[in-house]
Amino acid sequence: MRRARPIDDILELQIMPLVDVIFLLLTFFVFALALMVRADVLGVTLAPVAAGERAAAPASLTVALAQDVGYLLDGQPATLEQAVERARALRDSDAAAAIYIASDADAPAGALLQLLDALSQAGIDDFSLLG
């Protein structure tokens, strides 16, 4: 009787087909990118629209916490109470207004926690932390 395969053969992993497929995909995407035409170079003249209106920017407030200055409301120095009052007034006038909070990396964490706690006590739980 003859054995189908010797037992002591070492199995080899063939990676050449994988390399071929990778180069094929790379070539495809390079040519696809080269054949793309950007929309701004087509030379299309758009018709003017007289009834159009500019989109209104949504109301927003940025409260920043800086290490040396303290609280900043849209770039102007302020106190914690002023920041909370402006945020409450903005939210009362426009419920969809965005409130952004940005904190300096060197600013004390306690001041940020005080701001978050004061906003929460004022009923403002929907804000975005910027980082």
C-alpha positions in Angstrom: 0.0 0.0 0.0 1.1 3.4 -0.8 0.8 6.5 1.4 -1.0 9.5 0.0 1.5 11.9 1.6 4.5 11.5 3.8 3.7 12.5 7.4 6.9 14.5 7.9 6.2 17.1 5.1 6.2 20.7 6.3 3.1 22.7 5.3 4.0 26.0 3.6 1.9 29.1 3.5 1.7 30.5 0.0 1.5 34.3 0.2 2.1 35.1 -3.5 -1.6 34.9 -4.5 -2.3 37.3 -1.7 0.4 39.7 -2.9 -1.0 39.4 -6.4 -4.5 40.3 -5.3 -3.2 43.3 -3.3 -1.4 44.7 -6.3 -4.4 44.2 -8.5 -6.6 46.1 -6.1 -4.0 48.9 -5.7 -3.7 49.2 -9.5 -7.5 49.3 -9.9 -7.9 52.1 -7.3 -5.0 54.1 -8.8 -6.6 54.1 -12.2 -10.0 54.7 -10.8 -8.7 57.8 -9.0 -6.9 59.0 -12.1 -10.1 58.8 -14.2 -12.3 60.7 -11.7 -13.5 64.1 -12.9 -14.1 66.7 -10.3 -17.4 68.6 -10.4 -15.8 72.0 -10.2 -13.9 71.6 -13.4 -16.9 70.7 -15.6 -17.6 74.3 -16.6 -21.3 74.3 -15.8 -22.9 77.7 -15.4 -25.6 77.6 -12.7 -28.8 79.6 -13.2 -29.3 82.4 -10.6 -32.1 81.8 -8.1 -33.9 85.0 -7.0 -36.2 83.3 -4.4 -33.4 81.7 -2.4 -32.6 82.8 1.2 -29.4 82.4 3.2 -29.6 79.7 5.8 -29.6 81.2 9.2 -26.9 80.0 11.5 -28.2 78.3 14.6 -27.8 80.2 17.8 -24.9 79.0 19.9 -22.9 79.8 22.9 -19.3 78.8 23.6 -18.2 78.6 27.2 -14.4 78.2 27.4 -12.4 77.5 30.5 -8.9 78.9 30.3 -6.2 78.4 32.9 -5.2 82.0 33.3 -8.4 83.9 32.5 -11.1 81.7 33.9 -14.4 81.5 32.0 -14.8 83.0 28.6 -18.2 83.5 26.9 -17.7 83.6 23.2 -14.2 84.9 23.8 -15.1 87.5 26.5 -14.1 87.0 30.2 -17.0 86.2 32.5 -17.9 84.6 35.8 -19.5 81.3 36.4 -22.9 82.9 37.2 -22.8 85.0 34.0 -22.0 81.9 31.9 -25.0 80.0 33.4 -27.3 83.0 33.0 -26.4 83.4 29.4 -26.8 79.7 28.7 -30.2 79.7 30.4 -31.3 82.9 28.5 -30.2 81.4 25.2 -31.9 78.1 25.9 -35.1 79.9 26.9 -35.1 82.0 23.7 -34.3 79.0 21.4 -34.6 75.4 22.6 -32.5 74.1 19.7 -29.6 76.4 20.5 -26.2 74.7 20.8 -24.1 75.2 23.9 -20.4 74.3 23.5 -18.0 73.8 26.4 -14.3 73.9 25.8 -11.7 73.4 28.5 -8.0 74.2 28.4 -5.8 71.1 29.1 -4.1 73.0 31.9 -7.3 74.4 33.5 -8.3 73.0 36.8 -10.8 70.1 36.6 -12.7 71.4 39.5 -13.7 74.5 37.6 -15.0 72.4 34.8 -17.0 70.3 37.2 -18.5 73.4 38.8 -19.6 74.7 35.4 -21.2 71.3 34.5 -22.9 71.1 37.9 -24.2 74.7 37.6 -25.6 74.1 34.1 -27.2 70.9 35.3 -28.9 72.7 38.2 -30.1 75.3 35.7 -31.8 72.6 33.8 -29.4 72.5 30.9 -28.3 69.0 30.2 -27.8 69.2 26.5 -24.4 70.6 25.7 -21.3 69.5 23.7 -17.8 69.2 25.1 -15.1 70.3 22.7 -11.7 68.8 22.8 
